[in-house]
Amino acid sequence: MNTIQPARQKSGAAPSARPAVSAVDRPPGGDHLVRGRALIFWDPKVPGKKLDAIDTDQITPADDCVSESLDRLDERWKLGAFRYLMPDFRQRVHRGETFVIAGERFGIGSSREMSPAGLKAVAEEAGLELVIVCGDGVGDIFRRNALNLGLHVVQSRAASEDAQEGDVLTFDPLTRRLTNETRGKTYDPVPLTPMEDEIRRSGGIIKVGRREFTEATARPPRIGWPDSKTAKGLTSTEQIVWSHRVDKDAEVRPGGTLRVWCDLLPASDGTAPFSIHTFNQITGGDRIFPRQAAIANDHFVFSGRNADDKQTSIGREFAQLHDIGKPYYATPGDGIFHFYFPEQGLVVPGAFIPGADSHSRAYGAYGAVGTGVGSTQLGFGWSTGYIYFTPAKRRRVVFTGRLRPWVSGKDVVLALLRRWGKAQAQGMSVEFVDADRQLPIPYRNTVANMMAEAEAQNGIFAPDEVTLDWYRRKGISDLPYPSFKPGADVAWDLDETLDLSELVPFIAKPFAPGNAFPADEVALEKLTFDKAFIGSCTNGGYDDLLEAALVIRSGREHGFETVPKQFVIFPGSGGVKRDIENPEPRLDGESIASVLRSVGGEIRESWCGPCFGQGPDALKKGEVAITSFNRNWQNRMGVGGLGYLASPAVVASSALLGYMAGPSSLGIKWDPEHFDVSV
């Protein structure tokens, strides 16, 4: 069980001296104007339109997210910036095209801080400053990462729409005003909160961390839950934030930035090196033990590449230096951290958990605030015990109606993303209400996890009987925080209902999870594929794999004895991988693993690689896969590959059929006593 601990001084370390920091009344770089020419990302499908939804996979491809040492963190990040989307990006920036112009929702997706850091460094190596100019919407993690690093981001739809090739622009770092000199127009961007602007003016999160480190080390964490009257006006997320406030007089409201104590601050082997660098820069590296720190080796561990081994060694040496052992340090094969850390009891209802991975939102399934942050934000948290957090607008989704045959959590979230369209969740904090208590934790995990793809700040299910039963079955009954639920008087910015009885199994086509269609309709197209994958942090749990095995076993009984294409399973954790080898009563004593292998399925180690195009199972150019993963963006699963998304049941039935279709295409008749893993 994890609880928030005070700072622990290193033995023999000198007391921390308060660094001499004068008040900063101007941003880094002084009062000069940043001047340059437009570098425009055009939409290849719509002439004259700026490109929307440029995700961080396109800014920094996965192969370039590797750092071989702390001294050479950003070498690959710079080289890989827009490697496939704009191969001559670096040369264009170096010749003065330093105002990157894009459309809406720039920088969505992963928490990889390599993206803003790499972009900033590309300009700086030529003695220049980069400015991102995009629409009003921008990826929330990218925006905070840029703010923490000092990369200029101007959110102005008008400025983006007006800009043309060759335009000369200037940016005033003091006022944040943008001027298009060629067009004779001036723009004021979406404003920062006062605290965000203070971070910017202070020179970024590392300088703020140095300024606050001594006080943070001496301050004991205090958690206090709101009284019933106060709680009535707060969402579940806001009640957790309220209770975890560092400054007890701070107001909790959408758009207000405050400091929040963290129960757990997890990183992956991919994001840990930059966090370690930040921690060392703030603390000196040898004064305190990292606070609430956890690291899981799940991204670059089974690729067989020497550079990846060097990357993972950075986190391993850090863990050894600071006595971070299991369960806070997960070795290769222990699991994907969104499965592993909840399994270990480190994620509990009422906890506040920012993780350096966008799918940290998965912790909302357990009644915690799970949100994705960048590496510098995490390193700041390891140094101080808290992070700066800005609550988002409030959105509620009430699930009503009864689930139909073969519909699971994956279908629920694909239906939501399909409904929300291009706007998605608009960066809001989403409160999920399971009115009939019919979504088990694995289904909730999938829904909360994919709030990353929904571009929500977080998604949360307030703890209920389903939650508490999950913990009881794990032998955990002594939870540290009181029960809570969303307040009756919350003023929701958006309030909606999703009738589960209207949902069917879905398949999401490239290149968006919301590009979802009923599986029975897709079946008519007889879409073939090269590989079928089940697993990942989205659908790699025991119940997910049981769902697939039940379909496979019934398919065998209907004459489908061998999969015609490669069928690979990636358990969510090492524990799940071991458990699926045990006899399963729902399979008449067969194990899940034996059922999957009986038709040609291959069971791999637990890791994230295939989901983001790493390792031997990554898609090659022209290959197609149907998967239970979470993202099917361009080049996500391998450069030139195409990914389709579906539930474990749909992937399993497709694996047997050789084309994309749901279990009904196998001739299997739904029987809740046999197939409903939620009962």
C-alpha positions as CSV (number, residue, x, y, z in Angstrom):
1,M,0.0,0.0,0.0
2,N,1.4,3.4,-1.0
3,T,1.0,6.5,1.1
4,I,2.6,9.9,0.7
5,Q,5.9,10.2,2.5
6,P,7.8,13.2,3.6
7,A,11.2,13.9,2.0
8,R,14.0,11.6,3.1
9,Q,17.4,13.1,3.3
10,K,20.4,11.2,2.0
11,S,22.7,10.0,4.7
12,G,25.6,12.4,5.1
13,A,24.1,15.0,2.7
14,A,24.5,18.6,3.7
15,P,21.3,20.5,4.5
16,S,19.9,22.0,1.4
17,A,20.7,25.7,1.1
18,R,18.0,27.9,-0.3
19,P,19.2,29.0,-3.8
20,A,19.6,32.6,-4.4
21,V,16.8,33.4,-6.8
22,S,15.8,36.9,-7.6
23,A,12.3,37.9,-8.7
24,V,12.0,37.4,-12.4
25,D,9.9,40.0,-14.2
26,R,10.7,39.0,-17.8
27,P,10.8,35.7,-19.6
28,P,14.1,34.0,-20.6
29,G,15.8,35.7,-23.5
30,G,15.1,39.3,-22.3
31,D,12.9,41.7,-24.1
32,H,14.0,41.0,-27.7
33,L,11.5,40.1,-30.4
34,V,11.8,36.6,-31.9
35,R,11.7,37.0,-35.7
36,G,11.5,34.4,-38.4
37,R,9.6,33.1,-41.4
38,A,6.6,30.7,-41.5
39,L,7.1,27.0,-41.8
40,I,3.7,25.6,-42.7
41,F,2.3,22.1,-42.3
42,W,-0.4,21.9,-45.0
43,D,-3.2,19.3,-45.0
44,P,-2.5,17.2,-48.1
45,K,-6.2,16.3,-48.5
46,V,-7.6,19.9,-48.2
47,P,-5.9,22.6,-50.3
48,G,-5.2,25.7,-48.4
49,K,-5.9,24.2,-45.0
50,K,-3.3,23.8,-42.2
51,L,-2.8,20.2,-41.0
52,D,-4.8,19.3,-37.8
53,A,-4.0,16.6,-35.2
54,I,-0.2,16.4,-35.6
55,D,0.5,13.9,-32.9
56,T,3.8,13.4,-31.0
57,D,4.4,10.1,-32.8
58,Q,4.8,12.3,-35.9
59,I,6.9,14.9,-34.2
60,T,9.3,12.4,-32.7
61,P,9.0,8.9,-34.1
62,A,9.5,6.1,-31.6
63,D,12.9,5.1,-32.9
64,D,14.2,8.5,-32.1
65,C,12.9,8.6,-28.5
66,V,16.0,6.8,-27.3
67,S,18.7,8.4,-25.1
68,E,22.0,6.5,-24.7
69,S,23.2,8.6,-21.7
70,L,22.3,11.6,-19.6
71,D,25.0,13.6,-21.4
72,R,23.5,13.0,-24.8
73,L,19.8,13.1,-24.1
74,D,18.6,15.1,-27.1
75,E,20.8,13.9,-29.9
76,R,18.3,11.5,-31.4
77,W,15.4,13.8,-30.6
78,K,16.8,16.5,-32.8
79,L,17.7,14.2,-35.6
80,G,14.3,12.6,-35.6
81,A,12.1,15.8,-35.5
82,F,9.4,15.3,-38.1
83,R,11.5,12.6,-39.7
84,Y,8.6,11.3,-41.9
85,L,6.1,14.2,-41.9
86,M,8.7,16.8,-43.1
87,P,12.1,15.2,-43.7
88,D,13.8,18.6,-44.3
89,F,12.4,20.2,-41.2
90,R,15.9,20.7,-39.6
91,Q,17.3,22.4,-42.7
92,R,14.3,24.7,-43.0
93,V,14.5,25.8,-39.4
94,H,18.2,26.5,-39.7
95,R,17.6,28.7,-42.7
96,G,15.2,30.9,-40.7
97,E,11.8,29.2,-41.0
98,T,11.3,29.3,-37.2
99,F,7.6,29.8,-36.9
100,V,5.9,26.4,-37.2
101,I,2.4,26.9,-38.4
102,A,-0.2,24.0,-37.9
103,G,-3.9,23.6,-37.4
104,E,-5.9,22.5,-34.4
105,R,-4.9,19.9,-31.8
106,F,-1.2,20.1,-32.4
107,G,0.9,17.8,-30.2
108,I,-1.8,15.4,-29.2
109,G,-0.9,11.9,-27.9
110,S,2.0,10.6,-26.0
111,S,3.7,12.3,-23.0
112,R,7.0,12.1,-24.8
113,E,8.8,15.3,-23.8
114,M,11.3,14.5,-26.5
115,S,9.0,16.3,-28.9
116,P,9.1,19.9,-27.5
117,A,12.6,19.4,-26.3
118,G,13.8,18.2,-29.7
119,L,12.0,21.0,-31.6
120,K,13.5,23.6,-29.3
121,A,17.0,22.1,-29.6
122,V,16.8,22.0,-33.4
123,A,16.5,25.8,-33.4
124,E,19.0,26.4,-30.6
125,E,21.8,24.5,-32.3
126,A,21.6,27.2,-35.0
127,G,21.3,30.0,-32.5
128,L,17.6,30.5,-33.2
129,E,14.3,30.4,-31.2
130,L,11.4,28.3,-32.3
131,V,7.7,29.4,-32.0
132,I,4.8,27.0,-32.5
133,V,1.7,28.7,-33.9
134,C,-1.4,26.5,-33.9
135,G,-5.2,26.7,-33.4
136,D,-6.8,27.2,-30.1
137,G,-6.6,23.5,-29.3
138,V,-3.3,21.8,-28.4
139,G,-2.3,18.6,-26.8
140,D,-2.5,19.2,-23.0
141,I,0.7,17.3,-22.2
142,F,2.6,18.9,-25.1
143,R,1.4,22.3,-24.0
144,R,2.6,21.8,-20.4
145,N,5.9,20.3,-21.5
146,A,6.6,23.3,-23.8
147,L,5.8,25.6,-20.9
148,N,8.1,23.8,-18.6
149,L,10.9,23.8,-21.1
150,G,10.5,27.4,-22.4
151,L,9.3,26.5,-25.9
152,H,7.1,29.3,-27.2
153,V,3.5,28.0,-28.1
154,V,1.0,30.5,-29.5
155,Q,-2.6,29.2,-29.6
156,S,-4.4,31.4,-32.1
157,R,-6.8,30.0,-34.7
158,A,-6.8,33.3,-36.6
159,A,-3.0,33.5,-36.7
160,S,-2.8,30.0,-38.0
161,E,-5.4,30.5,-40.6
162,D,-4.0,33.8,-41.9
163,A,-0.3,32.6,-42.3
164,Q,1.0,31.9,-45.7
165,E,4.3,30.7,-47.2
166,G,7.1,33.2,-46.8
167,D,5.3,35.3,-44.2
168,V,7.6,37.1,-41.8
169,L,6.4,36.9,-38.1
170,T,7.6,38.3,-34.8
171,F,6.9,37.1,-31.3
172,D,7.3,39.2,-28.2
173,P,8.2,36.9,-25.3
174,L,7.3,39.6,-22.7
175,T,3.7,40.1,-23.8
176,R,3.3,36.8,-25.8
177,R,1.9,38.9,-28.7
178,L,2.4,37.6,-32.2
179,T,2.6,39.8,-35.3
180,N,2.4,38.7,-38.9
181,E,4.4,41.6,-40.5
182,T,3.6,40.4,-44.0
183,R,-0.1,40.5,-43.4
184,G,0.0,43.5,-41.1
185,K,-1.9,41.7,-38.3
186,T,-1.3,41.2,-34.6
187,Y,-2.7,38.4,-32.4
188,D,-3.0,37.8,-28.7
189,P,-2.9,34.0,-27.9
190,V,-5.0,31.9,-25.6
191,P,-3.8,33.2,-22.2
192,L,-1.9,31.3,-19.6
193,T,-3.1,31.1,-16.0
194,P,-1.2,33.4,-13.6
195,M,0.8,30.5,-12.2
196,E,1.6,29.2,-15.7
197,D,2.9,32.6,-16.6
198,E,5.0,32.7,-13.5
199,I,6.6,29.4,-14.4
200,R,7.3,30.8,-17.9
201,R,8.7,34.0,-16.6
202,S,10.8,32.1,-14.0
203,G,12.6,30.3,-16.9
204,G,10.9,26.9,-16.7
205,I,10.1,24.2,-14.3
206,I,13.7,23.3,-13.4
207,K,14.4,26.9,-12.2
208,V,11.1,26.8,-10.3
209,G,12.1,23.5,-8.7
210,R,15.4,24.9,-7.6
211,R,13.6,27.9,-6.0
212,E,11.1,25.7,-4.2
213,F,13.2,22.7,-3.3
214,T,14.3,23.7,0.2
215,E,10.8,24.6,1.4
216,A,9.3,21.5,-0.3
217,T,11.8,19.3,1.5
218,A,10.9,20.7,4.9
219,R,7.1,20.7,4.3
220,P,5.3,17.6,5.6
221,P,2.5,16.4,3.3
222,R,-1.0,16.8,4.7
223,I,-4.1,15.3,3.1
224,G,-7.5,16.5,4.3
225,W,-10.8,15.7,2.5
226,P,-13.5,18.3,1.9
227,D,-16.6,18.5,4.2
228,S,-19.9,17.4,2.8
229,K,-21.0,20.9,1.9
230,T,-17.8,21.7,0.0
231,A,-17.8,18.3,-1.7
232,K,-21.3,18.9,-3.1
233,G,-19.9,21.3,-5.7
234,L,-16.8,19.3,-6.6
235,T,-16.3,16.4,-9.1
236,S,-14.5,13.3,-8.0
237,T,-11.4,14.6,-9.6
238,E,-11.7,17.9,-7.8
239,Q,-12.3,16.3,-4.4
240,I,-9.1,14.4,-4.8
241,V,-7.2,17.6,-5.9
242,W,-8.8,19.5,-3.0
243,S,-7.7,17.0,-0.5
244,H,-4.1,16.9,-1.9
245,R,-3.6,20.6,-2.1
246,V,-0.2,21.8,-0.9
247,D,-1.5,25.2,-0.2
248,K,-4.7,24.7,1.8
249,D,-6.1,28.1,0.9
250,A,-5.8,27.4,-2.8
251,E,-9.1,27.4,-4.7
252,V,-9.9,24.3,-6.8
253,R,-11.7,25.3,-10.0
254,P,-11.3,24.7,-13.7
255,G,-8.5,26.9,-15.1
256,G,-6.9,27.6,-11.7
257,T,-3.3,26.2,-11.3
258,L,-2.3,24.9,-7.9
259,R,0.3,22.6,-6.3
260,V,-0.9,19.1,-5.6
261,W,0.8,16.3,-3.5
262,C,1.3,13.1,-5.4
263,D,0.7,9.5,-4.2
264,L,2.8,8.0,-6.9
265,L,5.0,9.4,-9.7
266,P,5.7,6.6,-12.2
267,A,7.8,6.7,-15.3
268,S,8.7,4.2,-18.0
269,D,12.2,3.3,-19.1
270,G,11.4,5.6,-22.1
271,T,10.5,8.7,-20.0
272,A,12.7,8.2,-17.0
273,P,16.0,9.5,-18.3
274,F,14.7,13.1,-18.8
275,S,13.0,12.9,-15.4
276,I,16.3,11.8,-13.8
277,H,18.1,14.7,-15.5
278,T,15.5,17.1,-14.1
279,F,15.7,15.6,-10.6
280,N,19.5,15.9,-10.7
281,Q,19.3,19.5,-11.9
282,I,16.9,20.5,-9.2
283,T,18.3,18.6,-6.2
284,G,22.0,18.1,-7.1
285,G,21.2,14.4,-7.3
286,D,22.5,13.4,-3.9
287,R,20.6,15.3,-1.3
288,I,17.3,13.4,-1.0
289,F,15.8,10.2,-2.2
290,P,13.3,10.7,-5.1
291,R,9.9,11.2,-3.7
292,Q,7.0,8.8,-4.6
293,A,9.2,7.5,-7.5
294,A,8.4,4.4,-9.5
295,I,10.0,3.1,-12.8
296,A,8.8,0.3,-15.0
297,N,10.9,-1.1,-17.8
298,D,8.2,-1.7,-20.4
299,H,9.0,0.3,-23.6
300,F,12.5,-0.5,-24.9
301,V,13.2,-3.8,-23.2
302,F,12.8,-6.6,-25.8
303,S,13.9,-4.9,-29.0
304,G,17.4,-6.5,-29.0
305,R,19.0,-3.1,-29.8
306,N,22.1,-1.9,-28.0
307,A,20.9,1.7,-27.9
308,D,17.8,0.6,-26.1
309,D,19.8,-1.4,-23.6
310,K,21.8,1.8,-22.9
311,Q,18.5,3.7,-22.4
312,T,17.1,1.2,-19.9
313,S,20.5,1.2,-18.0
314,I,20.0,4.9,-17.1
315,G,16.9,4.1,-15.0
316,R,18.4,0.9,-13.6
317,E,21.5,2.7,-12.3
318,F,19.3,5.5,-10.9
319,A,17.1,2.9,-9.1
320,Q,20.2,1.2,-7.6
321,L,21.7,4.6,-6.5
322,H,18.5,5.5,-4.7
323,D,17.4,2.1,-3.3
324,I,14.3,1.9,-5.5
325,G,13.3,-1.7,-5.5
326,K,10.2,-3.8,-6.2
327,P,7.4,-3.1,-6.4
328,Y,8.5,0.5,-7.2
329,Y,11.0,-0.7,-9.8
330,A,9.7,-3.1,-12.3
331,T,12.3,-5.1,-14.2
332,P,11.8,-6.2,-17.9
333,G,8.9,-8.6,-18.1
334,D,7.3,-7.5,-14.8
335,G,4.7,-5.7,-16.9
336,I,3.4,-2.5,-18.4
337,F,3.2,0.0,-15.6
338,H,-0.5,0.7,-16.0
339,F,-1.2,-3.0,-15.1
340,Y,1.8,-3.7,-12.8
341,F,1.4,-0.8,-10.3
342,P,-2.3,-1.4,-9.7
343,E,-1.6,-5.1,-9.3
344,Q,1.0,-4.2,-6.6
345,G,-1.5,-2.1,-4.6
346,L,0.3,1.2,-5.5
347,V,-2.8,2.7,-7.1
348,V,-5.7,3.2,-4.7
349,P,-9.0,5.1,-4.8
350,G,-8.6,8.7,-3.9
351,A,-4.9,8.9,-5.0
352,F,-3.5,11.6,-7.2
353,I,-1.1,10.0,-9.7
354,P,0.6,11.9,-12.5
355,G,2.6,9.5,-14.7
356,A,5.1,10.1,-17.4
357,D,3.1,8.3,-20.0
358,S,-0.2,9.5,-21.5
359,H,-2.0,6.2,-20.6
360,S,-1.5,7.0,-16.9
361,R,-5.1,8.0,-17.3
362,A,-5.9,4.3,-16.8
363,Y,-5.7,4.8,-13.0
364,G,-9.2,6.5,-13.2
365,A,-10.6,3.0,-13.4
366,Y,-9.6,2.5,-9.8
367,G,-11.0,5.7,-8.5
368,A,-7.8,7.7,-8.7
369,V,-6.8,10.8,-10.6
370,G,-4.5,9.4,-13.3
371,T,-3.1,11.9,-15.7
372,G,-0.2,12.1,-18.1
373,V,2.6,14.5,-17.6
374,G,6.0,15.0,-19.2
375,S,9.4,13.9,-17.9
376,T,10.4,17.3,-16.5
377,Q,7.1,17.6,-14.6
378,L,7.7,14.1,-13.1
379,G,11.3,15.0,-12.2
380,F,10.0,18.1,-10.5
381,G,7.6,15.9,-8.5
382,W,10.4,13.5,-7.5
383,S,12.2,16.6,-6.2
384,T,9.3,18.3,-4.3
385,G,6.6,15.7,-3.8
386,Y,4.1,17.7,-5.7
387,I,3.3,19.0,-9.2
388,Y,1.6,22.1,-10.6
389,F,-1.8,21.1,-11.9
390,T,-4.6,23.0,-13.6
391,P,-8.1,21.3,-13.3
392,A,-9.9,21.2,-16.6
393,K,-13.6,21.9,-17.4
394,R,-16.1,19.3,-16.2
395,R,-17.7,16.7,-18.3
396,R,-19.9,13.8,-17.2
397,V,-20.9,10.7,-19.1
398,V,-23.6,8.5,-17.5
399,F,-23.7,4.9,-18.8
400,T,-27.2,3.5,-18.8
401,G,-28.9,0.4,-20.4
402,R,-27.6,-3.1,-20.5
403,L,-24.6,-4.3,-22.4
404,R,-25.5,-6.3,-25.5
405,P,-23.8,-9.6,-26.6
406,W,-20.0,-9.4,-27.2
407,V,-19.9,-5.7,-26.2
408,S,-17.0,-4.9,-23.9
409,G,-15.1,-1.9,-22.5
410,K,-13.3,-1.4,-25.8
411,D,-16.6,-1.0,-27.6
412,V,-17.8,1.5,-25.1
413,V,-14.8,3.7,-25.5
414,L,-14.7,3.4,-29.3
415,A,-18.4,4.4,-29.3
416,L,-17.5,7.5,-27.2
417,L,-14.7,8.5,-29.5
418,R,-16.9,7.9,-32.5
419,R,-19.6,10.2,-31.0
420,W,-17.2,12.9,-30.0
421,G,-15.7,13.2,-33.4
422,K,-12.7,15.5,-34.3
423,A,-13.3,17.7,-31.2
424,Q,-13.0,14.6,-28.9
425,A,-13.2,15.5,-25.2
426,Q,-11.8,19.0,-25.7
427,G,-9.2,18.6,-22.9
428,M,-11.9,18.2,-20.2
429,S,-11.9,16.1,-17.1
430,V,-14.4,13.3,-17.6
431,E,-16.5,11.8,-14.8
432,F,-17.9,8.4,-15.7
433,V,-21.0,7.1,-13.9
434,D,-21.7,3.4,-14.3
435,A,-25.4,3.7,-13.3
436,D,-26.1,-0.1,-13.2
437,R,-22.6,-1.1,-11.8
438,Q,-22.1,-3.5,-14.8
439,L,-18.7,-2.4,-16.0
440,P,-16.0,-4.5,-14.3
441,I,-12.6,-3.1,-13.6
442,P,-11.0,-4.4,-16.9
443,Y,-13.7,-2.6,-18.9
444,R,-13.2,0.6,-16.9
445,N,-9.5,0.3,-17.3
446,T,-9.9,0.3,-21.1
447,V,-12.3,3.3,-21.0
448,A,-10.1,5.4,-18.6
449,N,-6.9,4.4,-20.4
450,M,-8.1,5.6,-23.8
451,M,-9.1,9.0,-22.4
452,A,-5.5,9.6,-23.8
453,E,-6.9,9.1,-27.3
454,A,-10.0,11.1,-26.4
455,E,-7.7,14.1,-25.5
456,A,-9.2,14.3,-22.0
457,Q,-7.2,15.5,-19.1
458,N,-8.4,12.4,-17.2
459,G,-11.3,10.1,-16.8
460,I,-12.5,8.7,-13.5
461,F,-15.0,6.2,-12.1
462,A,-15.7,7.1,-8.5
463,P,-15.1,4.1,-6.3
464,D,-18.2,1.9,-5.8
465,E,-19.0,-1.8,-5.0
466,V,-17.2,-2.9,-8.2
467,T,-14.0,-1.1,-7.2
468,L,-14.0,-2.3,-3.6
469,D,-14.7,-5.9,-4.7
470,W,-11.7,-5.8,-7.0
471,Y,-9.5,-4.7,-4.1
472,R,-11.0,-7.3,-1.7
473,R,-10.3,-10.1,-4.2
474,K,-6.7,-8.9,-4.2
475,G,-6.6,-9.1,-0.4
476,I,-6.6,-5.3,0.0
477,S,-9.3,-4.0,2.4
478,D,-7.5,-1.3,4.3
479,L,-7.6,1.5,1.8
480,P,-6.1,4.9,2.9
481,Y,-8.8,7.3,1.7
482,P,-12.5,7.7,2.5
483,S,-15.2,6.9,0.0
484,F,-16.4,9.7,-2.3
485,K,-18.6,10.4,-5.2
486,P,-19.2,13.4,-7.5
487,G,-21.1,16.2,-5.8
488,A,-24.8,16.6,-6.4
489,D,-24.4,20.4,-7.2
490,V,-21.6,20.2,-9.7
491,A,-22.0,22.6,-12.6
492,W,-21.1,20.3,-15.5
493,D,-19.8,22.0,-18.6
494,L,-21.0,19.1,-20.6
495,D,-23.4,16.4,-19.4
496,E,-24.3,13.4,-21.5
497,T,-25.7,9.9,-21.4
498,L,-24.5,6.8,-23.3
499,D,-27.1,4.0,-23.6
500,L,-25.0,0.8,-23.6
501,S,-27.9,-1.1,-25.0
502,E,-27.4,0.6,-28.3
503,L,-23.8,-0.4,-28.7
504,V,-22.4,-3.2,-30.8
505,P,-18.9,-4.6,-31.3
506,F,-16.8,-2.0,-33.2
507,I,-13.7,-2.0,-35.4
508,A,-11.8,1.3,-35.7
509,K,-10.2,1.8,-39.1
510,P,-7.0,3.9,-39.6
511,F,-6.1,6.6,-38.7
512,A,-8.1,7.4,-35.6
513,P,-9.7,5.4,-32.8
514,G,-12.9,7.3,-33.3
515,N,-13.1,6.1,-36.9
516,A,-15.1,3.2,-35.7
517,F,-17.7,1.1,-37.5
518,P,-19.9,-1.9,-36.4
519,A,-17.9,-5.1,-36.7
520,D,-20.7,-6.8,-38.6
521,E,-20.6,-4.0,-41.3
522,V,-16.8,-4.3,-41.5
523,A,-17.2,-8.1,-41.9
524,L,-19.0,-7.6,-45.2
525,E,-15.8,-6.0,-46.6
526,K,-13.8,-9.1,-45.9
527,L,-10.8,-7.0,-44.9
528,T,-7.7,-9.2,-44.5
529,F,-4.6,-8.6,-42.4
530,D,-1.1,-9.9,-41.8
531,K,-1.2,-10.0,-38.0
532,A,-3.6,-10.2,-35.1
533,F,-2.5,-8.8,-31.7
534,I,-4.1,-9.0,-28.3
535,G,-2.8,-7.3,-25.2
536,S,-1.2,-3.9,-24.3
537,C,-2.0,-1.7,-21.4
538,T,-5.5,-1.3,-22.8
539,N,-6.6,-4.9,-23.1
540,G,-3.8,-7.1,-21.6
541,G,-5.5,-8.2,-18.4
542,Y,-6.5,-11.7,-17.4
543,D,-10.2,-11.1,-18.1
544,D,-9.3,-9.6,-21.5
545,L,-7.4,-12.7,-22.5
546,L,-10.1,-14.9,-21.0
547,E,-12.6,-13.2,-23.3
548,A,-10.4,-14.0,-26.3
549,A,-9.9,-17.6,-25.2
550,L,-13.6,-18.2,-24.8
551,V,-14.1,-17.1,-28.4
552,I,-11.2,-19.2,-29.6
553,R,-12.5,-22.3,-27.8
554,S,-16.0,-21.9,-29.2
555,G,-14.5,-21.3,-32.6
556,R,-12.7,-24.6,-32.4
557,E,-16.0,-26.3,-31.7
558,H,-17.3,-24.7,-35.0
559,G,-14.4,-26.1,-37.0
560,F,-11.9,-23.2,-36.8
561,E,-8.8,-25.1,-35.6
562,T,-5.9,-23.0,-36.8
563,V,-5.4,-19.3,-37.4
564,P,-4.4,-18.5,-41.0
565,K,-2.3,-15.5,-40.0
566,Q,0.2,-14.7,-37.2
567,F,-1.7,-14.4,-33.9
568,V,0.3,-12.9,-31.0
569,I,-0.6,-12.2,-27.4
570,F,1.1,-9.6,-25.1
571,P,-0.1,-10.0,-21.5
572,G,-0.4,-6.8,-19.5
573,S,2.0,-8.0,-16.8
574,G,4.3,-10.8,-15.9
575,G,1.7,-11.8,-13.3
576,V,-1.0,-12.1,-16.0
577,K,1.4,-14.1,-18.1
578,R,1.9,-16.6,-15.3
579,D,-1.8,-16.7,-14.4
580,I,-3.0,-17.6,-17.9
581,E,-1.0,-20.8,-17.6
582,N,-3.2,-22.0,-14.7
583,P,-6.4,-24.1,-15.3
584,E,-9.4,-22.0,-15.8
585,P,-12.8,-23.3,-14.7
586,R,-14.6,-21.2,-17.4
587,L,-12.6,-23.2,-20.0
588,D,-13.4,-26.5,-18.4
589,G,-10.0,-26.7,-16.8
590,E,-7.9,-25.7,-19.8
591,S,-5.7,-22.7,-19.3
592,I,-6.1,-19.5,-21.3
593,A,-2.6,-19.9,-22.7
594,S,-3.2,-23.5,-23.9
595,V,-6.4,-22.4,-25.7
596,L,-4.7,-19.6,-27.4
597,R,-1.7,-21.7,-28.4
598,S,-4.0,-24.5,-29.6
599,V,-4.8,-22.6,-32.7
600,G,-1.3,-21.2,-33.3
601,G,-1.3,-18.2,-30.9
602,E,2.1,-17.1,-29.7
603,I,2.5,-15.6,-26.2
604,R,5.2,-12.9,-25.8
605,E,6.7,-11.0,-22.9
606,S,4.8,-8.2,-21.3
607,W,5.9,-4.9,-22.9
608,C,4.7,-2.0,-25.0
609,G,6.9,-2.3,-28.0
610,P,4.5,-3.6,-30.7
611,C,1.9,-0.9,-29.8
612,F,4.3,1.9,-30.8
613,G,6.2,0.1,-33.6
614,Q,9.2,-1.4,-31.7
615,G,10.7,-4.8,-31.7
616,P,10.4,-7.8,-34.1
617,D,6.6,-7.7,-34.1
618,A,6.4,-4.1,-35.3
619,L,4.5,-3.7,-38.6
620,K,6.6,-3.3,-41.8
621,K,5.6,-1.1,-44.7
622,G,2.4,-2.4,-46.2
623,E,1.5,-4.7,-43.4
624,V,-1.9,-4.6,-41.8
625,A,-2.9,-5.7,-38.2
626,I,-6.0,-5.9,-36.2
627,T,-5.2,-5.3,-32.6
628,S,-6.7,-4.6,-29.1
629,F,-4.2,-1.7,-28.7
630,N,-5.2,1.9,-28.2
631,R,-3.8,3.9,-31.1
632,N,-4.0,3.3,-34.9
633,W,-2.4,6.6,-35.9
634,Q,-0.2,6.8,-39.0
635,N,3.1,5.0,-38.5
636,R,2.1,4.2,-34.9
637,M,2.6,0.4,-35.0
638,G,5.4,0.6,-37.6
639,V,6.4,2.9,-40.4
640,G,4.1,2.3,-43.3
641,G,1.9,-0.2,-41.4
642,L,-1.9,0.0,-40.9
643,G,-3.5,-0.7,-37.6
644,Y,-7.2,-1.5,-36.8
645,L,-8.5,-1.5,-33.3
646,A,-11.1,-3.8,-31.7
647,S,-11.9,-5.7,-28.5
648,P,-10.1,-9.0,-27.6
649,A,-13.2,-10.9,-28.6
650,V,-13.3,-9.3,-32.1
651,V,-9.5,-9.7,-32.6
652,A,-9.8,-13.4,-31.6
653,S,-12.7,-14.1,-34.0
654,S,-10.8,-12.2,-36.8
655,A,-7.7,-14.3,-36.1
656,L,-9.7,-17.5,-36.7
657,L,-11.5,-16.2,-39.7
658,G,-8.6,-14.5,-41.5
659,Y,-10.6,-11.4,-42.1
660,M,-11.9,-8.7,-39.7
661,A,-15.2,-9.6,-38.1
662,G,-16.9,-10.2,-34.8
663,P,-17.7,-13.5,-33.1
664,S,-21.1,-13.8,-34.7
665,S,-19.3,-14.4,-38.0
666,L,-18.0,-17.6,-36.5
667,G,-21.5,-18.9,-36.0
668,I,-21.2,-18.7,-32.2
669,K,-24.4,-18.0,-30.4
670,W,-24.1,-15.7,-27.4
671,D,-24.7,-17.3,-24.0
672,P,-24.0,-15.0,-21.0
673,E,-23.2,-17.9,-18.7
674,H,-20.4,-18.9,-21.1
675,F,-19.1,-15.6,-22.5
676,D,-19.9,-12.7,-20.2
677,V,-16.6,-12.3,-18.2
678,S,-18.2,-9.4,-16.3
679,V,-20.6,-11.6,-14.3
